[in-house]
Amino acid sequence: MDSPTPASPPDADRRALGDVLLVAAVYLLPNTYFAFQEWFVTFTPLPVVFSELGLAVKAVAASALGLFLILRSGEPPAAFGLTRPRWTHPFWGVLLWLGLFLVLLVTGAVIPPDSFGLPDRPAGALFPPPRTALDFALVAGAACLNGFGEEVVMRAVLQTRLERLMRSAASAVVLTAVLFALYHAYYGVVGAGLCGLVGLVLGVAFRLGRCLWPVAVAHALQDFVPMLWAADVANGAT
């Protein structure tokens, strides 16, 4: 992964820089602003139907942005990891999520979240846990859309473009993970750090496999499974 990315023509560099700036202006800056805004303003969680539909709408917008940039590039979609879907991709996505879960589990055991007294906001405190069949369907659907939407912007477009501009795959993976953590700051300092770790693992997996589908599946599972735990805790408390 540390091998330098080959030099590209100046026109390709300009297009890559334009894509990065567009992603920053349309996606990263607004989401990062609202994420940090939640440190200072207390929001009442919306009902499941509204919170999940809102997440789905944002995911569709992210998907449209990413796909637009890929299509207008003139490069084959496979250069961005958008290969032909195969039946094995969900399997590899589940394996990737299990590896990601193990990394988070070990990190939490070695460095407990409350070690430094930093603020933390688990998913259950931000999003209302699902209770009905409709709630679970909405959470699952929104997780799938968000898994694809975020990954097509952050990994397929941004990480790929940063590789070209920085001439370093490792630097692109790390920078993308940091930006990924920043716009998840609504989870608190600890939660944002863990999101950065998630972004790092997904970025490495994308770089090694150069295929978006398993990474999107793993991301969707990482969005969905904590909501199942939150629902279990909420139902146990009632």
C-alpha positions as CSV (number, residue, x, y, z in Angstrom):
1,M,0.0,0.0,0.0
2,D,3.0,2.3,0.5
3,S,4.0,2.1,-3.1
4,P,3.8,5.6,-4.7
5,T,1.0,6.3,-7.2
6,P,2.4,6.8,-10.7
7,A,2.7,10.4,-11.9
8,S,-0.4,11.6,-13.9
9,P,-0.7,14.3,-16.5
10,P,-1.4,17.9,-15.4
11,D,-4.9,17.8,-16.8
12,A,-5.7,14.7,-14.7
13,D,-4.3,16.4,-11.6
14,R,-6.5,19.4,-12.2
15,R,-9.6,17.3,-12.6
16,A,-8.7,15.3,-9.4
17,L,-8.2,18.6,-7.5
18,G,-11.6,19.9,-8.8
19,D,-13.3,16.7,-7.6
20,V,-11.7,16.9,-4.2
21,L,-12.7,20.6,-3.8
22,L,-16.3,19.8,-4.9
23,V,-16.6,16.9,-2.4
24,A,-15.2,19.2,0.3
25,A,-17.6,22.0,-0.5
26,V,-20.8,20.0,-1.1
27,Y,-20.3,17.1,1.3
28,L,-17.5,17.4,3.9
29,L,-17.9,21.0,5.0
30,P,-21.7,21.0,5.6
31,N,-21.6,17.6,7.4
32,T,-18.6,18.5,9.5
33,Y,-20.2,21.9,10.5
34,F,-23.4,20.2,11.6
35,A,-21.5,17.5,13.4
36,F,-19.6,19.9,15.6
37,Q,-22.7,22.1,16.0
38,E,-24.2,19.2,18.0
39,W,-21.5,19.7,20.6
40,F,-23.0,23.1,21.5
41,V,-26.7,22.6,20.7
42,T,-28.9,19.9,22.2
43,F,-31.2,18.3,19.7
44,T,-34.1,16.2,20.6
45,P,-33.9,12.9,18.7
46,L,-36.5,12.6,15.9
47,P,-38.9,9.6,15.7
48,V,-37.3,6.7,13.8
49,V,-39.3,7.3,10.6
50,F,-38.0,10.9,10.3
51,S,-34.4,10.2,11.4
52,E,-34.0,7.2,9.0
53,L,-35.7,8.9,6.1
54,G,-33.4,11.9,6.7
55,L,-30.4,9.6,6.6
56,A,-31.7,8.0,3.5
57,V,-32.1,11.3,1.7
58,K,-28.6,12.4,2.7
59,A,-27.2,9.0,1.4
60,V,-29.0,9.4,-1.9
61,A,-27.6,12.9,-2.3
62,A,-24.1,11.5,-1.5
63,S,-24.5,8.7,-4.0
64,A,-25.6,11.2,-6.7
65,L,-22.6,13.4,-6.1
66,G,-20.2,10.4,-6.2
67,L,-21.7,8.8,-9.2
68,F,-21.8,12.2,-11.1
69,L,-18.1,12.7,-10.5
70,I,-17.3,9.2,-11.6
71,L,-19.3,9.5,-14.8
72,R,-18.0,12.9,-15.8
73,S,-14.4,11.7,-15.2
74,G,-14.4,9.8,-18.5
75,E,-12.5,7.0,-16.7
76,P,-13.9,3.4,-16.4
77,P,-16.0,2.9,-13.2
78,A,-13.7,0.1,-12.2
79,A,-10.9,2.7,-11.7
80,F,-13.0,3.9,-8.8
81,G,-13.8,0.4,-7.5
82,L,-17.2,0.2,-9.1
83,T,-16.8,-3.2,-10.6
84,R,-19.6,-5.5,-11.8
85,P,-21.4,-6.8,-8.6
86,R,-20.8,-10.5,-7.8
87,W,-22.5,-12.8,-5.4
88,T,-19.3,-13.1,-3.4
89,H,-19.2,-9.4,-2.6
90,P,-21.7,-9.6,0.3
91,F,-19.7,-12.5,1.7
92,W,-16.4,-10.6,1.7
93,G,-18.3,-7.6,3.1
94,V,-19.5,-9.6,6.1
95,L,-15.9,-10.9,6.6
96,L,-14.6,-7.4,6.4
97,W,-17.2,-6.2,9.0
98,L,-16.2,-9.1,11.3
99,G,-12.6,-8.0,11.1
100,L,-13.6,-4.4,11.7
101,F,-15.7,-5.5,14.7
102,L,-12.7,-7.4,16.1
103,V,-10.4,-4.4,15.6
104,L,-12.9,-2.2,17.5
105,L,-13.3,-4.8,20.2
106,V,-9.6,-5.1,20.8
107,T,-9.2,-1.3,20.7
108,G,-11.9,-1.0,23.4
109,A,-10.3,-3.6,25.5
110,V,-6.8,-2.1,25.3
111,I,-7.9,1.5,25.5
112,P,-11.4,1.7,27.3
113,P,-13.5,4.5,26.0
114,D,-13.6,6.3,29.4
115,S,-9.8,6.1,29.9
116,F,-9.2,9.8,29.2
117,G,-12.5,11.2,30.5
118,L,-13.4,12.4,27.0
119,P,-17.1,12.8,26.0
120,D,-18.7,10.0,24.1
121,R,-22.2,9.7,22.6
122,P,-23.2,6.2,21.5
123,A,-25.6,5.7,18.6
124,G,-28.5,4.8,20.9
125,A,-28.2,8.3,22.5
126,L,-28.4,10.1,19.1
127,F,-30.8,8.0,17.1
128,P,-34.0,6.5,18.5
129,P,-33.8,2.7,18.7
130,P,-36.1,0.8,16.4
131,R,-39.1,-0.9,18.0
132,T,-41.5,-2.0,15.3
133,A,-41.1,-4.0,12.1
134,L,-41.4,-0.8,10.1
135,D,-38.7,0.8,12.3
136,F,-36.3,-2.1,11.6
137,A,-37.1,-2.0,7.9
138,L,-36.3,1.7,7.7
139,V,-33.1,1.3,9.7
140,A,-31.9,-1.5,7.4
141,G,-32.8,0.4,4.3
142,A,-31.1,3.6,5.4
143,A,-28.0,1.7,6.5
144,C,-27.7,0.1,3.0
145,L,-28.2,3.4,1.3
146,N,-25.8,5.2,3.7
147,G,-23.2,2.5,3.4
148,F,-23.0,2.9,-0.4
149,G,-23.4,6.7,-0.4
150,E,-20.6,7.4,2.1
151,E,-18.3,4.9,0.5
152,V,-18.8,6.1,-3.1
153,V,-17.9,9.6,-2.0
154,M,-15.2,8.9,0.6
155,R,-13.5,5.9,-0.8
156,A,-14.3,5.6,-4.5
157,V,-14.0,9.4,-5.3
158,L,-12.1,11.2,-2.5
159,Q,-9.5,8.5,-1.6
160,T,-8.9,7.7,-5.3
161,R,-8.4,11.4,-6.1
162,L,-6.2,12.0,-3.1
163,E,-4.0,9.1,-4.2
164,R,-3.4,10.8,-7.5
165,L,-2.7,14.2,-6.0
166,M,-0.6,13.1,-3.1
167,R,1.3,10.3,-5.0
168,S,0.9,8.2,-1.9
169,A,-1.8,5.5,-1.3
170,A,-1.0,5.4,2.5
171,S,-1.3,9.2,2.9
172,A,-4.6,9.2,1.0
173,V,-6.0,6.4,3.2
174,V,-5.0,8.3,6.4
175,L,-6.3,11.7,5.3
176,T,-9.6,10.2,4.1
177,A,-10.0,8.4,7.5
178,V,-9.3,11.7,9.4
179,L,-11.9,13.6,7.3
180,F,-14.3,10.7,7.8
181,A,-13.8,11.0,11.6
182,L,-14.4,14.8,11.6
183,Y,-17.9,14.7,10.1
184,H,-18.8,12.0,12.6
185,A,-17.9,14.3,15.5
186,Y,-21.5,14.2,16.7
187,Y,-20.6,10.9,18.4
188,G,-18.2,12.9,20.7
189,V,-14.4,12.7,20.8
190,V,-14.2,9.0,21.5
191,G,-16.9,8.1,19.0
192,A,-15.2,10.3,16.3
193,G,-11.9,8.6,17.0
194,L,-13.5,5.2,16.6
195,C,-15.1,6.3,13.3
196,G,-11.6,7.4,12.2
197,L,-10.4,3.8,13.0
198,V,-13.4,2.5,11.0
199,G,-12.4,4.7,8.1
200,L,-8.8,3.6,8.3
201,V,-9.8,-0.1,8.1
202,L,-12.3,0.5,5.2
203,G,-9.7,2.6,3.4
204,V,-7.1,-0.1,3.6
205,A,-9.6,-2.7,2.5
206,F,-10.6,-0.6,-0.5
207,R,-7.0,0.1,-1.5
208,L,-6.1,-3.5,-1.3
209,G,-9.2,-4.9,-3.1
210,R,-10.0,-1.9,-5.3
211,C,-13.7,-2.9,-5.1
212,L,-16.4,-0.8,-3.5
213,W,-19.0,-3.4,-2.8
214,P,-17.5,-5.3,0.1
215,V,-16.5,-2.0,1.8
216,A,-20.1,-0.7,1.3
217,V,-21.6,-3.9,2.8
218,A,-19.2,-3.7,5.8
219,H,-20.1,0.0,6.3
220,A,-23.9,-0.8,6.1
221,L,-23.5,-3.5,8.8
222,Q,-21.5,-1.1,11.0
223,D,-24.5,1.3,10.8
224,F,-27.1,-1.4,11.3
225,V,-25.8,-3.7,14.0
226,P,-25.3,-1.0,16.7
227,M,-28.9,0.0,16.2
228,L,-29.9,-3.6,16.9
229,W,-27.9,-3.5,20.2
230,A,-29.6,-0.2,21.0
231,A,-33.0,-1.7,20.4
232,D,-32.1,-4.7,22.6
233,V,-31.0,-2.4,25.4
234,A,-34.2,-0.2,25.0
235,N,-36.5,-3.2,25.0
236,G,-34.8,-4.7,28.0
237,A,-35.3,-1.4,29.9
238,T,-39.0,-1.4,29.3
